[in-house]
Amino acid sequence: MKIVARDIPPRSAWALEQAGIHPLLARLYAARGVLGKEELDDGLARLLPPNTLRGTREAAVLLADAIRDDKRLCVVADYDCDGATACAVAVRGLRLLGARNASYLVPDRVTDGYGLTPPIAERVADSGADMLITVDNGIASVEGVAAAKARHLSVLVTDHHLPGPSLPEADVLVNPNQPGCDFESKSIAGVGVMFYVLLALRSELRTRGVFDVANQPKLDALLPLVALGTVADVVRLDANNRRLVAQGLRRIRAGAMPAGIAALFKAAGRNAASATTFDFGFALGPRINAAGRLADMTLGIECLLTDDAGRADELARTLDGINRERRDIEGGMRDKALMLAESLFDDTQAPPAAISVFGVDFHEGVVGIVASRIKERFHRPTFVFAASGADGKSHELKGSGRSIPGFHLRDALDLVAKRHPGVLLRFGGHAMAAGCTVAREHFPAFEQALAEVAQEWLDAATLTRRLDTDGPLAPEYLRVDLVDTLHREVWGQGFAPPTFSEEVEVVSQRLVGEKHLALKLKHRGKPVDGIWFGHTEPLPPKVVIAYRLDADEWQGVRRVRFLVEGAEI
């Protein structure tokens, strides 16, 4: 591992400090490209205007007409946290704005697969719906949209994924990544796209005289859901996404949130009054995702839709139990997958440029998490495959991949498909995460083809794990109040949480729980506790570490401690 300190533009840091930003925060923001204090304004008025997102105006007219005519609307969701929150935002928002018949349908990961397929479109039509609205999917559903149109459904596609070679012939497409869209936040999550559609719809209804500014429904009640889905989907936190997340966090900390979010905080043992992006990404998000991985995402969506606190608690406890089961399954799969990955090379060799593994007893709902774990261990683009559990599809392998910086996973799959026609049955995704389906007999061909692309695209520097940090931390900043200040800020993908690095003295070290390294350190001569989760190898007496700041409580006293992220050994 190579630990590298980020560049801190001195003029930007000085300008931020002069504008009243705390010197430590000024340094951190400057290192992340923030040039002025105005970029840190998270007010709703600073959000990008809805009319700059292509299709929102047409979507608003389509939905306003449907509400006027009392049409039956059906939302087709995805089975991850972004899809679940987007569905909840859509259904709640449409009902707030006057829709009397707004329902939803979420595909099953195993039996239906991803996105709006023709069978899903048929089920929507058979339910008696007049309009089909996709959230967090649909931009690649050419056949599904065609099937819906053949059944005389109006179709509104809202999505944020990259489009394929041809676009579906929906009535309206809303997607910042569609050709001709100038919306600046290309990384907005699916839930954010749907929120923008609702903003445009409310504006259209004001124009029609249904509401005025004084009595219009307050859509900001949906922002906690938008914030949760945005962070959980690990999209890049550009300025607009950071504003959406900050607004959602502000409401949650004030106690203004759907009953389901409050119940999820309780089930996770987290404090909503001090909610952070970490809670979204590592506590609430996984519990909702677990429903889509192992059970039925309807559980997650119902938890986010109910206004009954008792029902929300019941559903949150169920989701917590499913998540515990997911962790158990993941642990066994991870160990087996690591053994398979390690068998691809010996002690004298480096890992292959890309890793693909398949286990006959792997669970397809957990392959993405396990791929992430292997990617973290070996710093290689990784795919993990499981046999499809759908009826008649056991000959198909469903894979989920995670990548490293510098290797665009979806583009790599596209090149594999072009070089080896027929190997990939289906694929899609983003730069850092993607999914695909291959016939079992073609797995060796896929494994070799992906490794060849990786060998061509990746060089030694890219294949070396690099941990970017914010450099050394002055001793005067080792204060609990500053730790709390840092935790309250919005950090995440593309706006990394503060990580510092420097040489420390290791006074003592011991294993706790058989898999974590507890440390007594000296930081510039001052004692501080540290812990390295998931690491068991001892450290030398002096070592350069990368660490995040945390506050640990013991006998009612809170003290700063270091959460070690890596070390140069």
N, C-alpha and C positions, 0 to 999 in steps of 0.2 A: 504494500500500500504506500502511496505517495501522498503526504499531507501538504497541501498548498494553501498559502494565505491569499485571500482575495485582494485585488487592488482596491484601494480606497481613494477615489479622486479627492484630493485635498480641498479643491474649490467647492465642490458639492457639499462635502462634510461641513466646511466653514459656513456656507450659505444657510444650511439647515440649522446649524447651531445658532447663527445670528438671528434666525427666525423664531428662536425660542424652543427648539427641539433639544431634548436632553443630549449631552455630548456623546454618550454611548449609543443612543438610538440614532443620532445624526451620522455617526460612523457606520452603523449597520445599514441604514437606509442608503447612504451614498454608495456603499459597496454593492448594493442591489440595483443600482441604476437610477435611483430617485434623484432628481435634479433640484426640485424646489418643494416648498411646504405645500403648495397647492395640490401637488400630486397625492398628498396624504389626507386631503379633505375627503371624508367618506360620506358626506351628505348625499341624500337622495337626488338633490338637484344636480349633482355632478355625474350621475349615471349617464351613459351614452343614450341619446334619444331613441325611442323605439322605431321612429320612421327611417332610421338609418340601417335597420335590419331588413334586408330584402324580403318581401312577402308579408310583412306584418300588417300593412294597410289592407291588402286583399284578404288576408285571414280575418281581420276585424270585420270587414263587410260580410264575409261568408258566415261568420259566427253570429253577428248581429241579426242577419236575416233569419238564421236558424232559430235563434231565441225568439224573435218576433213571431215566427210561424209555429212555435212550440214543437220544434223538431226533436227527435230522440237522438241524443249524442252518445257515442261510445268511444272511450279513450282506450287505445291499445298501447300498453306499457311495455317496458323491458323489465327483466327480472333481477336487476341490480339496484343499489341504493339510489343512483341517479334516476333510474327509471321509476322506482317506487315514489320518490319525492316528487318527480315531475308529474306522475299520475295524480298524487294527492293535491298538488298545486292546481292541476287542470280541473279536477272535479270540484274542489273547494271553490276555486276562482270562478268557474262557470256558474255554479250555483249562486255565489254571491252576486253575480252580474245578471241573474234572472233566468238562467236555464232551469226548467222544472224537471227535465228528463236527462240527467247526465249520469251515465254508468261507466264501467270500465271492464276491461278484460286483460289479463296478463298471461302471456304464453308460459307453458311449462318448459323448463330448460331441457328436460330429457325427451319428452314426447313431441314437443312442438319445435324446439330449436329457437334460434334467434330471429327476432323481427317479425314483420307483417308478412306471413306466408299466405298462399291461397287458401289453405284450410282455415286459418284464423279469420281471413276476410269472409269466408262462408259462414263461420260461426257468428260473426258480428251481424251479417245480413239476416241470418235465421233468428237472431234475437229480436228483430223488429226495428233495429236502429235505422235512422235516415242518414246520419253522418258518422264517418269514422275519422278519429283524430289520433295520429301517432304521437307519442312522446319518447324521446331518446332513441328513436329508431325510424326506419322508413325510407331513408334517402337511397338505400340500395335495394328496396323492395319493389322492383319493377313488376314482377309477376303478381305479387300480393296486391299492389294497387290496381293492376289491371283486373284482377279477379273481383275486387271490391267495386270497381266501376261497372263491370259486367252485371253486377247485381244492383245497379242503379243507386249506389251509395255515393254521396259527396265525400271527398277525401281531402283532409288537411294533414300534411306531413310536417311535423316539427321535429327537428333532429339537429345534431351538431357533428356527426361523424363525417368522414370524408366520402364524397360521392364516388360511385363507380363510373365506368365508361359511358353509361347512359342514365338519364334521370327518370324516375317514375312519372307517369302522366297523371299526377294528382291535380285536383282543382287548384290547390295552392301549396307551394313549398316554402317553408321558413327554415333556413339553415345558413349560418354565417359562412360556411365553406362551400356553398353552391356557387357556380360561375356567376360573375356579375354582382356579387354582394360586396359592398364596401364597408360593412360593419367592422369596426376596428378590433373588437374582441373576438378573434377567431377561436379562442380557447374557451368560450363560454360553454357551460355544461348544458345538458339537455333540459334540466330543470330551469335554468336561466332563460333558455329560449322560450319555454312555455310561459314563464313569467312575463317576458316581453310581449308575447302575443296577447296576454290578458291586459297589459297596460294599453296596448293599441286598441283592444276591444272596448275598454272603458272609455277611451277617448272618442271612439266612434259612437258609442251610446250617448255620450254627452252631446255630440254634434246632432244626434237625432232627437235630443230633448228628453231622453229617458231619465237621465240624471243631470244635476248641475254640480259644480264644484263643492257646494255646501253639503249636498246629501248623497254624493257618490259613495259606493262601498270602498272601504279602506283596504287596498290590496297589500299594504305593508304587513298585514297580519300573516301573509304567506312567506315573509322573508326568512323566518327560522327554518322552514323547509328548504328554501332556496340555498341557504347557507350550508345546511347539512349535505344536500346532494352535491353541491359544488366541491366541497372539500373531499367528500367520500369518493368522488369520481377521479380524484387526483389530476384535475385539469390545471393548467398553468394559472397561477394567481396573478394575472395582470391587474392593472389599476382598477378596471371595472369589476372584475371578479372579487377583488379585495373589498371593494365598497359593498357589494352584495353580501359578502360574508360578514363584514363588520356590522352591517345593519341587522343581520339576523342574530349575531352574537349579542348585540346591545339589547334586543328585545328578550332574548332568552335569559340574560342576566337579570333583567327587570321582572322576570316571571311571566312575561307575555309570550306564550307559546302554545301550540296545540297540546292536548292532553297526552297524546302518544309520545311526543318528544320529552315531556316531563317524566312520563313513566319509564322511558328508556334510560334517562339519566339515573333514575332511582334504581332500576334493575342492574345497571352497570356500576353502581356504587360511586357515581360521580356527582359533583355539586353543581347544579345548573346556575347558581348565583355567581360562580366563578368560571363559567364555561369557556373553553378554549377550542382552537381548531384541532388540537390533539384529541379532545373528547369526540369530535366528529369523526376523525379518521381512524381512531383506534378503539373507541368504545361503542358509540351509537351505530356508525356505519357497518361494522362487522356483524352486529346483531341483526340488522335489517338484511344484509347480504346473505346471512346464513339461511334465511327462509327460502331465497331463490336458489341456493346451492343444494340444500338437502330436502326441502319440503315444498311449500307453495307460497310464492311471493304475495299472494292475497293476504296472508297473515300480516306481512309487513305493511302493506298498503292500508289494510283495515285499521292497524294500529295508528297510522298517521291521519286517518280520516275521522276516527271516532271523536266525539266531544264528551263521551261518558268516561269520567276518570276511572271508575271501577273496571270498565271494559278495557280501557287502555292499559291498566296495570296487569290485567289477566293476559292480554296479548303480549305485553313487554316481557312478562315472566316466561311465556311460551317461547318467545324469540331468544331469550337468554339461554333457555335449556337447549334449543336447537344449536345455538352457537357453541355451547359446551361440547355437544356431540360433534360439531364440525371440527373443533380443536383436537378432539381425540382421533378422528379419522385423519386429519391433516398430519398429526404426529407420526402415525404409522406409515402413511404414504411418503412423508418427507424422508424418513430413514431409508426406506426402500429405494426411493428415487435417487438419493445421494449415493447409495451403493451402486446403482446402475450407472450414474454419471461418473463415479470414480473408476468403474471398470473400463471406461473408454480410453484411459491413459494410465501409464505407470509412473512410479516415483521419479523417473528420469525425464519425463516429458511434461510439457505444459498442456493444460486442457485444450481440446479442439476449439476452433474459433467460434463455433456454435454448438450447443448441446441439445439433443433431442432424446427423450426417454419415454418408454411405454411400459406400463405394468398391467398385467391381465386382470388384477383385482383392484386397480385404481378406480376412484369415484370421480365421475366427470364433473361433479359440482365443485371439486376442490383442486382441480388441476392448475388453475391460475395461481392460487396461493402457493402451491408447492413449486411452480415454475419460478415464482418470485424468490422463494427461499434458496433455490439452487443458483439462480442468477446472482443473488447476494453473496453466496459462498464462493463461487468461481469467477465472478465478474465476466460472464459470457452471456450472449443472447441465448435464451433457453425456452424450449417447448416441452411441455409434459402432456402426454396423451393417455386417454382412457377409452375403453370400448363403449360405444353408444349403448345406452340402456333402452332406447326406443324399440318398439316392436318391429322385428324384421330388419333392424339396422345394426345387429351385433358385428357385422363385417366391417362397419365403419369405425374409425377412430376419431374422437373429437379432442382437439388439442388447444391449449391456451398457452400463449407465449408472453414473456417479459423481456425487455431489452436493456441495453446499456447506452449511455450517451454516445452519439455518433453512428448509431445503427438504426435506421428507420425500418421497423419490423414489417409494417404493411407493405412498404415498397419492396422489401426483400421477398415477401410472399408473392407479390405481383411478378417479380423477376423469375422466381421459381416456377410459377404457373406458365409463364411464356416460354421458358427453356424446356419445361417438361410437361407438355400438355397431357391432361388426364390424371396427373398425380394429385393435384388439389381439387377436391370436389366443390368446396366452398371456402372462402376466406374473407376477412375484413378486419378493421381495427384502426389503430393509431400508430404513431412512431414508437411509443414505448410499450404498448400492449396490443396484442392481436389474437385472433382465434382462427382456426381452420379445421377442416374435415378431410381426412384421407382414407382411402380403402386400406384395410389392414395389410394387404399384400404389397402396398406401395410405401409403407413406412420406411423401409431401408432406403428407398430412392429419395424420399423427402429428407431424411436425415442427412444423406450425402449432399443433396442439392443445396440445402440451407447452409451447411458447413462450407461449401464451395463459395457461396455468395459472401458469407462472413469473411472468409479468407481473403477475398478480393477487396472487400470494402474496409476492413479493419487493419490498422497497423499496430506496431508494438506499443506505441504511446496510448492508443485508444484501449488496448487490451490490458493496460496496467491500471489497476484500481486507483482512482484519484479522489481524495476527500478534500473538498474546498472548505476552508474555514475563515474565520474572521481574525485570525492571528492571536497574539497574546492578549490577556485580560489584565488590566491594572488592578492591584490588590484592593483599592478603595471601592471597586465595583462588586466585591464579594459580599453583597448585602441582600437580605431576604426581600426587602421592599423592591429592590431592582429586579430580582428574580420574578416577583409578581408583576412588575411593570412589563417585562419582556413577555411573559406568558399571556398577558392581555392583548398583545398585538396580533395581527393576522399574519401567520406564516404558513407556508405550504409549498406545493410544487411550483418551481420557478421563482419563489420568493422564500428561500430556505430559512428555516429557523436558525437563530444564532448558534454557531459552533465555534469554539475558540481552540487554540492550539499553542503549546509551548512545552518546554522541558520541565518535568516535575521530579521530585525525589519520592521513591516508593519506600515508605517507612515499614509497612507490613501489608500482607495480603493473605486472604483465606477464601476458600470456597464456601458458598452458602447455597443451600438447596441443590448441591451437587452440579450446578450448571451456571452459576454466576460467581464473578470474582469481586469480593468486597475488599476495598483498599483504604489504607491510611496513607495520605499523601502530604507532602510539603510543597506548597505553591508559593514561590518567592519567599521561602522561610516561614510561612504561616501554615499551620495544620488545617487540612480539609479532608473530609471523607469523600470517597468515590465508589462507584460500582460500575462494573462492566457486565451487562446482562448478556447471557448466552455465550460467555467466554470463560474458558477454564485454564488456559495456559498462563503460567506465571510471568510476571514482568521483571525486567532487570532493575537494579537499584535506581538508575536514572534513565528516563525514557521520555521521548516526545509523544504526547498524547493529544488527541482531539476530543473535546468534551462539550457537552451542553450543561447549562446551569439548571439546578433543581433545588427545591427546598424540602428537606426531610424533617419530620417532627418526631421528637423523642421526649417522653414525659412532659408534654405540653410546651416544649421549647422547639422552635423552628430554626434550623440551621441550613446554610448553603451546602450543597454537595455537588460533586461532578458526576454526570452521566457520561461514561467514556464511550466514544463512538469508534475509536480506532487508535492504533499506535504504530509508530515507525520502529520496527524491531529488526 
